[in-house]
Amino acid sequence: MLDKLTNIEKKYLELREQSMDPEIMSDQKKSIQINKEISNMQDLYDLIQECKKYEEQVKWAKEIIWSESDVEMLDMAKEELKEGENKLEELDQKIKIALLPRDPNDDKDVFLELRPAAGWDEAWLFGAELLRMYLGYAAKKGWKAEIIEEQLSDIGGVKFVMLKISWNKVYSLMKFESGVHRVQRIPSTESQWRVHTSTVTVAIMPEAEDVDIKLDPKDVEMDTYAASSSWGQNANKNQTGVRLRHIPSGLIVTIWDSKSQLQNKDKARSVLKARLYQIEMDKKTAETKSIRGDQIWTWDRSEKIRTYNYPQDRITDHRIHQSWSNLPVFMTGEIDDMINALVLENQTRLLEESMK
């Protein structure tokens, strides 16, 4: 591992030097690419520097213990040795995790699709609460969240919503939200105080780049319509709404939120590419799962991943078998503890897999 860490450190320093080269700085595309590589290596480089510091501390402490006779110096050296060895053990685990193969999508922005499933009105209302939860979480993380498409119910719920969430490494955290979210509570309309169960499906799709999915213009049909109605039933003559149909797959994307047809077309193409990319990812996951069975941990949108139990003030994530309380605060977007637990579980599984 030492040779590998040395090579990583060398590569990082070379990239830092390149990033300050006037020729590269004048090339925006190359400069962005190099700075992105530096950003991806930064945490590992910092861990390596910290590791080197504690290695020096351990080396110094051992030399003192072997050569010094002063009691106070010996006691101090023993404390330094113990601290250094403990830190190195801790850093060794962190470095192993940092060296795990990275999900190529982790740096990407995401599209979040939210669709109420079982439960009708109650599912629509809970869908609106999940939407507020994700918007709250994005705000707390300093991310940019934009509603791309939204269909509201008459009672204040949502029948469908699509968000685009943008910033640094959004997918690395949000990918854990894909799946079926189940709510158990007494609806406000329930006269006999019975607990009802409803479900909402959440899908997280990484934004696809041209290198991920190439759209052949011949494969895409486009219709336009008045923006205030997805079916064009409006006297408004401004045809700003856009509907794209991908002929090979049959996928249809409809966007009308912007006043500009060009903006709606760009958004629709981006959504279409993300959905096609997700289909490709699902195929690869299915193939891997058929070979390795339950050893692989996936984020399948058809799986029940979480239960929100209001009478018991409990949120349970079924993948890691952990529960949290204080549901009202959780629903404001305070979901970091759960996301971090899922990240840790994922890293642990990957680490175990890499050691087989």
Helices and strands as residue ranges (DSSP letters): H 2-19, H 22-25, H 28-67, H 71-98, E 110-116, H 121-141, E 144-152, E 158-166, H 170-174, G 175-177, E 179-185, E 196-206, G 217-219, E 220-225, E 241-246, E 252-255, H 261-292, G 293-295, E 304-309, E 314-317, E 322-324, H 327-330, H 336-354
